[in-house]
Amino acid sequence: MNGLRCFRPRERNNQLLKQELETAFDGITVRIEKKNRIELSIARNGVLSVLSFLKNKGFNHLQLVSCVDWIDDGQLELVYVLSAYMKEDTFEKVEELNIILKTRIGRDNPEFITSINIFPVAEAYEREIHELYGVIFQGHPRLTHLLLDRDYSIPPFRKDFDTRLYVDDFFGSVPAVEGEGESL
């Protein structure tokens, strides 16, 4: 009844996927973190190839694209989280295996190629990262505001964004509320 039991044990499947990735891609680092998570690191020029490869392997759900600011290293890290929805050609849910793909780009000129040709859902994630970290995704059809109503000299999720200066600049000119300081 449960078609998942005819597969090899998950740990062996993970090892096979690890070997396949290491054979197919130069410079990739593959770590099996837990039985349900594999972490990949690769240079920026290999990311789209790895994403296509994984999608063809059944990891057809892009759960998230995120960004981490490594200010001391002068880099931003793009993080893609993938999983599979269902076993191919059936309606059976696959036991969840998360693939976490990481790559780093320069912080001073943060540009990367869009992944929306592989995963259309990446469109909103890339807009968010563009707005909050300043990454320009080449080939993206509309890098417009998603969450914020204006541009900032330093994107607000970068570690060198000065929150206090922002609050002083933005709210310092707001007039006091009538009756402020009066006792009720």
Order of alpha helices (4+ residues) and beta strands (2+ residues): alpha-beta-beta-alpha-beta-beta-beta-beta-alpha-beta-alpha
